[in-house]
Amino acid sequence: MAYNHGKEERKWRIWKEAEEKILRNCGVPECIIEQLRTYDRADFNSNRRFYRYLNDVGEYIEETEASERKIEVKTVSDLLNEIENENLYRALLTVDKRTLQIVLLKMQEYSTKEIAPIVGLTTGAIYARLDHLRKKLKQFKR
């Protein structure tokens, strides 16, 4: 939601007037009330600058996100098609489809317990396949 300076200023003034009324009823000298008002106004202006900056950054991020193409990887072939590094692509071609399906499901934030019945393996077998893949990719990295 965008920062609305006018709305925030009205809220600040209502709060400040109520506070000053209480201070006057308690017998606080006007010079102290004025010092508090000056301090609170400086704090409000500081917050205003921050929220305006935050709003500008948020709008920039939203614009950037909208301009970037979104890729939805739904299948193993989609996963392989999105790999730009040729060596990594070749390394993944040597991996069996079931392991790649496990990787895809992990990318989609499935837990190992959820993946097991989908691919028809035990959780231990899934961990083993992922471990073998990690070792293979570490060799690729060298």
SVG drawing of the C-alpha trace seen along z (x, -y; Angstrom):
<svg xmlns="http://www.w3.org/2000/svg" viewBox="-7 -28 45 75">
<polyline fill="none" stroke="black" stroke-width="0.4" points="0.0,0.0 1.3,-3.4 2.3,-5.9 -0.3,-8.7 1.4,-11.7 -1.8,-13.8 -3.5,-10.9 -0.5,-10.4 -0.1,-14.1 -3.8,-14.3 -3.3,-11.3 -0.1,-12.9 -1.9,-16.3 -4.8,-14.6 -2.5,-12.6 -0.3,-15.7 -3.3,-17.9 -4.6,-15.3 -1.2,-14.9 -0.8,-18.7 -4.2,-19.0 -3.3,-16.4 0.1,-18.1 -1.6,-21.5 -4.1,-20.0 -1.2,-18.5 0.5,-22.0 3.4,-21.4 5.0,-24.7 4.4,-25.9 8.1,-25.9 8.4,-22.2 5.3,-21.5 6.9,-23.4 10.1,-21.5 8.2,-18.2 6.3,-19.4 9.5,-20.3 11.1,-16.9 8.0,-15.0 7.7,-16.9 11.3,-16.1 10.7,-12.5 7.5,-12.5 9.5,-14.1 12.2,-11.5 9.7,-8.7 7.9,-10.4 11.2,-10.5 11.8,-6.8 8.3,-5.7 8.5,-7.7 11.8,-6.1 10.5,-2.7 7.5,-3.3 9.7,-4.3 11.9,-1.2 8.8,1.0 7.4,-0.5 10.8,0.1 10.8,3.7 7.2,4.3 8.1,2.7 11.2,4.8 9.4,8.0 6.6,7.3 9.1,6.7 11.1,9.9 9.8,13.0 8.3,15.6 9.3,19.2 7.2,22.0 9.0,25.3 6.3,28.0 8.0,30.9 11.5,32.5 11.9,31.4 11.0,27.8 13.7,28.0 16.3,29.2 15.2,26.6 15.9,23.8 19.5,24.8 21.8,22.4 25.2,23.9 26.0,26.6 28.2,28.6 25.6,28.7 23.0,29.7 25.2,32.6 25.7,33.7 22.0,33.7 21.3,35.7 23.2,38.6 20.9,38.6 17.8,40.8 14.4,39.2 13.2,40.2 16.0,38.3 15.3,35.3 11.6,35.6 12.7,35.6 14.8,32.4 11.8,30.8 9.5,31.6 12.1,30.3 12.2,27.0 8.4,26.9 9.0,27.1 7.6,30.6 9.0,32.3 10.8,35.7 7.9,37.4 5.5,35.9 7.8,36.9 8.2,40.5 4.7,41.7 4.7,39.6 7.8,41.2 7.3,44.6 10.5,44.7 11.3,44.6 12.5,41.4 15.9,43.1 16.1,43.8 15.3,40.2 18.0,38.9 20.5,41.3 19.6,40.2 19.9,36.5 23.3,37.3 24.6,39.0 23.4,36.1 25.2,33.6 28.4,35.6 28.1,35.7 27.5,31.9 30.5,31.3 32.7,33.2 31.1,31.1 32.0,27.9 35.7,28.7"/>
</svg>
